[in-house]
Amino acid sequence: NMPKVSGIKLIRILRRKKELSRLPIIVVTAHAHSEFASEDVKTFNAFTSGLKPKRIIEKPVTPEVLIKTICEILDVEPVTDIAADKSISSDEANLAKMLQGSDPETLQKIKDLLAGG
């Protein structure tokens, strides 16, 4: 929930900051198909490639959908069905498990994305 700031405005603010300009953005909306939000989705899709969010997903967002979306953006395959693994209790553990089987090139790609480079 983002009171007083639209997703469109937030993306523009983030893209103006050099250190965040290449940050992959996932837009999560409750109304992708409603008349209210469809205008926002059209605006997102009309953005130039540098402003455009990487993905637009609709609520409710399950852990599986979020993990799948992040893996698609990073162009990696999840090692296992992490969301079904009840022994994992924290976000950090989930991330560590996802990255555990990644090759050095993929890890460098993630590091570069997070560093904004």
Secondary structure, 3 states (H helix, E strand, C coil): CCCCCCHHHHHHHHHHCHHHCCCCCEEEECCCCCHHHHHHHHHHHHCCCCCCCCEEEECCCCHHHHHHHHHHHHCCCCCCCHHHCCCCCCHHHHHHHHHHCCCHHHHHHHHHHHHCC
